Amino acid sequence: MTECAEGRGIVVGVDGSEASCAALRWAVRQARVLDADVIAVHAWQPATTLAPYAPTSARPTLAEQRERAAEVLATTVRAAFGERVGPRFRAVLVEGRPSHVLLRQARGALLLALGRAPHEQWQLPAVGPVGRACLRHAPVPVVMVPASYRPEGSPAAVVAPGRCAAASPGRHPAGRPDAVRGAPASGMR
């Protein structure tokens, strides 16, 4: 499926990490406030980096790779919500480079939510290459949700220098990470 999030949706990048689970939990809470759908997107690429001398049995087929990618998406959704997922939630599996897929899926969405892994050294935000590409090129506001985010608690501070507008977690009933790139000056749409 390669359609983009037309209308009122929050696109969430899912990669199987605890940070992407946190982004899913945040997006569902925020979607209630915004009356929006949540679209969990997992991008996968066929593995082509196996050594040429690797036995054929070690090389997974395209179908096996797609099945593994679908399992990553399903496992992450289950880890975030258990067996109960609301009617305004969609899981989308797309073949392609993660940054390109997420940017394409975010066209027409309200927000793009990504998880941010903890960075132990110097208390700096850890944003990988996919997150950086999305922060630079996204057509919608990008929210970086820390892996430690829990709906009951207050999220940790996240600041992407020069690209984010600070937001108060207490302003919105759904709770809100305080890094939003591209948010209108008057707040969310």
N, C-alpha and C positions, 0 to 999 in steps of 0.2 A: 504494500500500500504506500503510495507516494503523495497522497493529497496533503495539502497544507491545512492548518487549523483555521478555517474560515469562520468568521463570526466571533463569538465570545468564548474564547478558550485560553487556558493556560497550558503551554507546552512545557513538559518536564523531560530533561535529558536523563536517561536511565542507563547505568553501566554496571549494575550489580553491587555497587559499593554502599557502605553505610551512609555516605554523603548523599547519594541519589535517593535512598530511602527517606532521609530527612527532607530532601527537596519535594518528594511526593507528598509527605505528610503536610508540609507547609502549603503546598499548592492546593490540596483538598480543602484545608481550612480557609485559605484565601478565596477559593472558588465559591464557597458558601456566601462570603461577604459580597463578592462581585456578581453573583448569579451566573457563574461561568462553568463550562465543562473543563475537565482535566484530560489532557492527552499525554500519556506516558510514551516516550519515543526511545526505542533502542536501535541504534545504528550498528551494523556489523559489516565487516569486509571479509571476503574469502581469504583464507590463509594462503600465501604464496611464498613464504619464507623458509619452507622446509628445505633441508639440504638435498641436492639431487641424488645423493647416494642413500637417502632414507628409504626403507622398504615401503613398497606400495601400501601395505597394510597399515602403516603409520600415517598415511596421508588421508585425512577425512574427506569424504565426498562433499560436494556443494550442499547436498540435502542434509548431510550430517552436521555440517557447519551451521546451516540455517536452523536446524532443530536445536542445536546447542544455544544459539542466540535467542531463540524463542523461550528456552528454558531459563536463561538469565533474566529475561524480561518478566516471565511469570513468577520466578522465585523472588525477585525484587519486589514485585507488587504484593505477593503474599507476606513477605517480611515486613512491609510497611503497613499493611491493613489486615492481615489474616485472610480468611476466606470470604469476607464480606466487602464487596466493591459496589459503590453506588451506580445508579443508572446514568449519571452524567460523567462517567469515567470511560476512557478508551485506551487501549494499549495498542501501539503501532510498532511493527517491526519493519525496518527499511534497510536494504542493502546499500552501502555507500560509506564515504568518509564521514565520521561523526559530526565534525563542524559543518560540513556542507549540508548534511541531512537536517541537523537542528536548525540551521539558518533558513532552509527551505520550508521546513515544517512551521516555523515561527511566523511566516508571512501571514498577515491577517489575524494573528492571535492578539490577546491582550498583553501577555507577559511570556517570557521564557525563563524558567526556573532551572538552575543547575546546582548541584551539590558542590561544596567546597571542603576538601580534605583538611584535617587539622595540620598545622605547621608548628612543630615544637620549637624550632629555633627562632629566636627573636620575636616570637608572637606575630609573625607576618602571615597574611592570608596565603594559602597555597592554591594557586590557580594554574591549572595545567594548560597545555596548548589548545585544547578544545574550548575551555572556558575563555581563554584570551581571545581566540578568534570570534567567539560569540559576543564578548564584550565590545570588540572593535567593530563588528559588522552587522549586528542584529538589527532588524527593522523595527523592533519593539523593545520596551524596557527589559533588562536582564536582571534577575534577582539571584544572588549567590547565597545559598543557604548553607550555613556551617553544619558539618556532620554531627555536631553535638546538639543541634536543634531538637527540642522536644516540644510538642504543642502546649503542654502544661507550663513549661518554663519560659524564661526570657532568653532569646537567642543571643549568642556571642556577637561581639562587634565585628563587622567586616567592612573594610574600606578599600576600594580600588582607587588609588590616587588619581585625581583629575577626571575620573569617569563616573563617579557615583555621587548621588545626592543622599545625605544622611536622612534617615527617617526614624521616628521614635517607635519602638516596639509596642508601647502602650497605646498608641493612637488608634490602632485597628483591633477590633475584637478577635480577629483570627491570629493575631501576633504577626510580626513581620520582621524578617532580617533587615538590618539597616544598610544594606548595599543594594541600591536600585540604580542601574545605569539607564539614562534616557527617560526617566520619569518626568512628566510635565511638572512645572513649577507649582501648580496648584494641587499637587498630589496625584493620586491614581485617577485614571479615567472614570 
